Amino acid sequence: MHDDARPAARLTVLSGPSGVGKDSVIELIRARAPWLRLSVSVTTRRKRDYEVDGVHYHFVGRPEFTRLIEGDQLLEWAEFAGNLYGTPRAQVEGNLAAGISTLLKIDLQGARQVRASMPGAQLVFLAPPSVQELRRRLIGRGTDDEATIARRLAHADDELAAEKEFDVTIVNDYVERAADELITLLGSPSNQS
């Protein structure tokens, strides 16, 4: 297939409330769709034990993050639970220019920023099977203190109410099914370079 005949690369945004299982779905996608590019966000958040710098996030200090904002080097950015998160603009634009579909995992505020700057992006909302299950997952993962869990739960109500702003909703009742559904939305590897 000539480059001119190849379908345009697509930017897909995965968002949903904290604790819904975005990281679990992403890990399965990494294994099942190695042809897909996952954008690696920049964050000021402390690295968790299982995370690898440059794979899960680019971990930076606030001064470096501020420099990225001031240099217009982030496609979107937000502050949540006292930490800054953002998507490197050059990484996403470079992938799309090369014809490579890209997946972003970002929060609601970031998804809105991407929708404003890149209206052709596909926005996917990952929803919990229930609010009770979301609460159980947040508490059960054991990565946050009680105050952070309370903030995340309060913020989850706003995020769940914004589901209608997204193009597609995937319910994460079974992580394998949710990952497969998202891979289907992302397209086939034959469409990628």
C-alpha positions as CSV (number, residue, x, y, z in Angstrom):
1,M,0.0,0.0,0.0
2,H,1.4,3.4,-0.9
3,D,1.7,6.0,1.9
4,D,-1.0,8.1,0.2
5,A,-3.5,5.2,0.4
6,R,-2.9,4.4,4.1
7,P,-5.6,5.5,6.5
8,A,-4.7,8.5,8.5
9,A,-3.2,7.8,11.9
10,R,-5.5,8.4,14.8
11,L,-5.0,9.8,18.2
12,T,-7.1,7.9,20.8
13,V,-7.5,9.2,24.4
14,L,-8.3,6.8,27.2
15,S,-9.7,8.5,30.3
16,G,-11.8,7.6,33.3
17,P,-11.9,8.0,37.0
18,S,-8.9,7.1,39.2
19,G,-9.0,3.4,40.2
20,V,-11.1,2.3,37.2
21,G,-8.2,0.2,35.9
22,K,-6.6,2.3,33.1
23,D,-3.1,1.0,33.9
24,S,-4.3,-2.7,33.9
25,V,-6.0,-2.2,30.5
26,I,-2.8,-0.5,29.2
27,E,-0.6,-3.3,30.3
28,L,-2.7,-5.8,28.4
29,I,-2.7,-3.6,25.4
30,R,1.1,-3.4,25.5
31,A,1.2,-7.2,25.3
32,R,-1.6,-7.7,22.8
33,A,-1.0,-4.8,20.4
34,P,2.8,-4.1,20.2
35,W,2.3,-2.2,17.0
36,L,0.4,0.6,18.9
37,R,2.3,3.6,20.3
38,L,1.5,4.5,23.8
39,S,2.3,8.1,24.7
40,V,4.4,8.4,27.9
41,S,3.2,11.2,30.1
42,V,5.3,13.5,32.1
43,T,4.5,13.7,35.8
44,T,5.8,15.2,39.1
45,R,4.2,12.3,41.0
46,R,6.4,10.0,43.0
47,K,7.3,6.8,41.1
48,R,5.6,3.7,42.4
49,D,7.7,0.6,43.1
50,Y,6.6,-1.2,39.9
51,E,7.0,1.8,37.6
52,V,9.9,2.3,35.2
53,D,10.9,5.9,34.3
54,G,10.3,6.4,30.5
55,V,8.0,3.4,30.3
56,H,5.1,4.3,32.6
57,Y,5.8,8.0,33.0
58,H,8.7,10.5,32.6
59,F,9.2,11.5,36.2
60,V,10.4,15.1,36.6
61,G,10.5,17.8,39.2
62,R,8.2,20.8,39.3
63,P,10.8,23.2,37.8
64,E,11.2,21.0,34.7
65,F,7.5,20.6,34.3
66,T,7.0,24.3,34.5
67,R,9.7,24.7,31.8
68,L,7.7,22.3,29.5
69,I,4.5,24.3,30.1
70,E,6.2,27.7,29.4
71,G,7.8,26.3,26.2
72,D,4.5,25.0,24.9
73,Q,5.9,21.5,24.8
74,L,2.8,19.8,26.3
75,L,-0.3,18.9,24.3
76,E,-2.2,19.0,27.5
77,W,-1.5,19.2,31.2
78,A,-3.3,19.2,34.5
79,E,-2.8,19.2,38.2
80,F,-4.5,16.4,40.2
81,A,-4.0,15.3,43.8
82,G,-1.1,17.8,44.2
83,N,0.8,16.4,41.2
84,L,1.3,17.7,37.6
85,Y,0.7,15.4,34.6
86,G,1.2,16.3,30.9
87,T,1.6,14.8,27.4
88,P,4.7,15.7,25.4
89,R,3.5,17.4,22.2
90,A,6.4,16.4,20.0
91,Q,6.0,12.7,20.8
92,V,2.3,12.6,19.7
93,E,2.7,14.9,16.7
94,G,5.7,13.0,15.5
95,N,3.9,9.6,15.7
96,L,0.8,11.0,13.8
97,A,3.0,12.6,11.2
98,A,4.7,9.2,10.7
99,G,1.3,7.5,10.2
100,I,1.4,5.8,13.6
101,S,-1.8,5.7,15.7
102,T,-1.2,6.7,19.3
103,L,-3.0,6.1,22.6
104,L,-3.0,8.6,25.4
105,K,-4.0,7.8,29.0
106,I,-5.0,11.1,30.6
107,D,-7.6,12.6,32.9
108,L,-10.8,14.4,32.1
109,Q,-9.3,17.9,32.0
110,G,-6.5,16.6,29.7
111,A,-9.1,14.9,27.4
112,R,-11.0,18.2,27.1
113,Q,-7.8,20.0,26.2
114,V,-7.0,17.4,23.5
115,R,-10.5,17.6,22.1
116,A,-10.1,21.4,21.8
117,S,-6.7,21.3,20.1
118,M,-7.2,18.0,18.1
119,P,-11.0,17.7,17.4
120,G,-10.4,14.5,15.3
121,A,-9.1,12.6,18.3
122,Q,-11.2,9.6,19.5
123,L,-12.1,10.0,23.2
124,V,-12.8,6.7,25.0
125,F,-14.2,6.7,28.6
126,L,-13.3,3.7,30.7
127,A,-16.1,3.2,33.2
128,P,-16.3,1.1,36.3
129,P,-19.1,-1.5,36.5
130,S,-20.4,0.4,39.6
131,V,-19.4,3.2,41.9
132,Q,-19.1,0.7,44.7
133,E,-16.6,-1.3,42.7
134,L,-14.7,1.8,41.9
135,R,-14.5,2.6,45.7
136,R,-13.3,-1.0,46.4
137,R,-10.6,-0.8,43.7
138,L,-9.3,2.5,45.0
139,I,-9.1,1.3,48.6
140,G,-7.8,-2.1,47.7
141,R,-4.9,-1.1,45.5
142,G,-3.1,0.3,48.6
143,T,-1.1,3.0,46.8
144,D,-2.6,6.1,48.3
145,D,-3.2,7.4,51.8
146,E,-6.7,8.0,53.1
147,A,-6.7,11.7,52.2
148,T,-5.7,11.0,48.6
149,I,-8.3,8.3,48.3
150,A,-11.0,10.7,49.6
151,R,-9.9,13.3,47.0
152,R,-9.9,10.7,44.2
153,L,-13.4,9.5,45.2
154,A,-14.8,13.1,45.3
155,H,-13.2,13.8,41.9
156,A,-14.6,10.5,40.5
157,D,-18.2,11.8,40.7
158,D,-17.3,14.7,38.4
159,E,-15.5,12.3,36.0
160,L,-18.4,9.9,35.9
161,A,-20.8,12.8,35.1
162,A,-18.6,13.7,32.1
163,E,-19.0,10.3,30.4
164,K,-21.3,11.8,27.8
165,E,-18.5,14.1,26.5
166,F,-16.7,11.0,25.1
167,D,-17.2,9.2,21.8
168,V,-17.2,5.7,23.2
169,T,-17.6,4.1,26.7
170,I,-16.0,0.8,27.7
171,V,-17.1,-0.7,31.0
172,N,-14.1,-2.3,32.7
173,D,-16.0,-5.3,34.3
174,Y,-13.3,-7.7,33.0
175,V,-10.0,-6.2,32.2
176,E,-9.3,-8.7,29.3
177,R,-12.6,-7.8,27.6
178,A,-12.1,-4.1,28.1
179,A,-8.6,-4.3,26.6
180,D,-9.9,-6.3,23.6
181,E,-12.7,-3.8,23.0
182,L,-10.2,-0.9,23.1
183,I,-7.8,-2.7,20.7
184,T,-10.7,-3.1,18.3
185,L,-11.3,0.7,18.4
186,L,-7.6,1.4,17.8
187,G,-7.6,-0.4,14.4
188,S,-5.5,-3.2,13.0
189,P,-1.7,-3.4,12.8
190,S,-2.0,-3.5,9.0
191,N,-3.0,0.2,9.2
192,Q,0.1,1.1,11.1
193,S,3.6,1.6,9.9
